[in-house]
Amino acid sequence: STQNAEKFRAAMGQVADVAGKAVVGAAKAAATAIVAIGTATIAAGAALFSMAKKAGEAADALITLSVQTGVSQQTLQEWGYAARFIDTDVESMTKGLARTVMAMKTAVKSGEDSLTLSKGLTVSMKDANGELKTSEAMFYDVVDALGAMTNETEREIAAQSIFGKSYQEMQPLIKAGSAALNKYAEE
């Protein structure tokens, strides 16, 4: 029995040793997992900060563009969404709007009530109440009037006369029309 008792203690020692090694291994694995979680948390925090910073920068750019163009921030956001589907970027649209406003200014100075886009193609600058249309409403009317032209060459000449060099960037919007722009704005 003394031999059996010693064998039993030796066996228990081996079990304790194996168990101890397992606990140490588990503790190391847990520590590694905790470090990984901590690293992931820090990375996620950095990513969130970066996203927030980018969102802040985007908001600042949106405000600046709104002030520079006179187009509301909401309209610019709507145009940004629509640009994904229409293939005319916001910058081209704001340039087109600015060119429309310049053409309206020239027409008003000349005492005209409409813009002449092409031979006989005019777009009224007055609404149903006889008031001058908003620049956005006029921009949409010009886009639709150009889109209604059946002769592509004449349409390009008319688009170039109002939108200048950037008329080519406006072609997808002209073909889609203001209804498509408004549909995406609602989305």
HELIX and SHEET records of a PDB file:
HELIX    1   1 THR A    2  THR A   69  1                                  68    
HELIX    2   2 GLN A   73  ILE A   86  1                                  14    
HELIX    3   3 VAL A   90  LYS A  109  1                                  20    
HELIX    4   4 SER A  135  ALA A  148  1                                  14    
HELIX    5   5 GLU A  152  PHE A  163  1                                  12    
HELIX    6   6 GLY A  164  SER A  166  5                                   3    
HELIX    7   7 TYR A  167  GLU A  186  1                                  20    
SHEET    1   A 2 SER A 114  SER A 118  0                                        
SHEET    2   A 2 LEU A 121  SER A 124 -1                                        
END                                                                             
